[in-house]
Each structure stands twice: as C-alpha cells, then as structure tokens.
C-alpha cells in the first residue's frame, strides 16, 4: 500500500514493480499469452507476451470485470494480471463488493467462474499493489500544502479500508 499526497510518485513507483521482478520464464510467458488470447488482447505484432503484466483498473470497475465472467466467461483483470501486478489506485474509492471478490483469488491463485453451461477456472497469481491519498483532499501531513479536511471526513475516509 502506497500512501502519499497527489504527485508524490505513488503511481510511478507501482509501475516500476514489474521491471524489478524476474523476467517471465518461457512457460510463464505462454500461460500469460494464453490468458490474454482468450480475452482477445493479443497483438499481431507481438504474439507472445514476454513482459510481466501491469493492470490498473479504474475504481469504478464492476466485480465482473475484475474477476471475469459474462455470458461467455472471459478472464477479468485479476487473471490478466497473472504473474504480474494488479494496481488499485485510489484504493478507498473501490466498491466494497469489488474488493470482497479479490479475497479468494488472492488466497488461492485462481478464480473459478460458474455458469449454467460450464465452470471455468482462470489463473490469478498476481501481486496486488494499492495507492491512496492520506485523506480526502490528499494533503494530510504534506509539507507544502495544508490539509483542508475536517477530522470526521478523515475518519470516514480511513474507515472505508
């Protein structure tokens, strides 16, 4: 969890995480490529994904988009982040239901999507990184700008976690 004022470099640091992890092995690259292929995310120019994924869904994402699903089940953001990083910026703004569906995949390393026709299991072994401001205005404890939040607003913001 990265906490800091706006512009302090939280997103920049999160984006560097995949670059300091070991390179994907050939087997891992094939597995990541298969997942992205099922999702329809493979480019004709680079048919094999060789870099660790970095996924950064917006905080308004639905739980279905996060874990996968749909009438014809497709992998969600957690599977697209397999062997890479899932970055949740503005973490307190994510819905409680979206965050609740992350619990089991984080523990198990996979997600199972069940439909009437079939049950599909997608891998979801990822590093979750989150970022947030220290308060609603973002400047609590900042040396250059003063926080404009009221104490109860800060308390409510922290209780979301």
NORFEN-V824601 format. One line per field, one symbol per residue. burial: # if it has 9 or more other ideal C-beta (glycine too) atoms within 8 Angstrom, else .. A space follows every 10 residues. Layout:
burial: ???
This chain:
burial: .#.##....# #.###.##.. #..#...### ###.###.#. .#......#. .####.#.#. #.##.####. ..######## ########## #..#...##. ##..#....# #.#.#..... .###.#.### #####.#### .#....#.#. ..##..#... .
